[in-house]
Amino acid sequence: MAEVFSGFVVGYAFSLLFTAVAAVMIIEARSDVPYLAKAIAPNISTIQLAVPVSLLAFLWWTLAGLLLGLLYRAARLNLAGGGLGSPNWPFTLAVLLASIAFLGVVYYAWRRVRRSVFLTTVAFAGMFGWGMPHLAELAL
C-alpha cells in the first residue's frame, strides 16, 4: 500500500501548487468572464479566494493521488519494469499521454494554452508520472 500512500502525499503536494495557480488565474479571469464577475465579488483578494480553492483542491487532488496510486500498484504488479527514468515506464507513459491529452483539450476549447496551465500540467506529469513511482519505490 506504499503506492497509495505515495499517491496521497504527491496529491497533497500538487494541491498546494494548484491552489496558488488556480486562485491567481480565477482573479485574473474575473474581468474577462461575465459569470466570474457575478460570482466573485470585486473586492475579494487572491488570498481570500485561495481558502475555498485550497479546500476543494485538497479533496480533489488527494483523491486523484489515491486513485493514481492504485493504478500504479496495478501497473507495478502487472506490467513491465523500469524505463523513461521511472520504475514503471507504462504508468509514466500513461500519465504523460493523459497530460498531453489534457493540453490538447484545453487548446481545442480555448484556442490557446496559458503558460500557467502548461506549467501546472508539466508539474502534474512530473510529480505523478515520475515522483510518485520513485516515492513508492523508496517505501518498498
Number of C-alpha atoms within 10 A of each C-alpha: 12 17 28 20 19 25 31 23 19 24 29 21 16 21 24 16 16 24 22 16 16 21 21 17 15 19 18 12 14 17 12 11 11 10 11 15 15 10 9 14 10 12 7 10 13 16 13 11 18 21 13 13 19 19 12 13 22 21 13 14 22 21 16 18 26 20 17 24 27 18 16 25 20 13 17 19 11 9 14 13 14 14 12 11 11 19 19 23 21 20 26 26 17 13 20 20 13 14 21 16 12 14 19 14 13 16 13 11 10 9 10 11 15 13 9 14 16 16 12 17 19 17 17 21 21 16 20 27 26 22 19 28 25 18 19 20 14 11 11 8
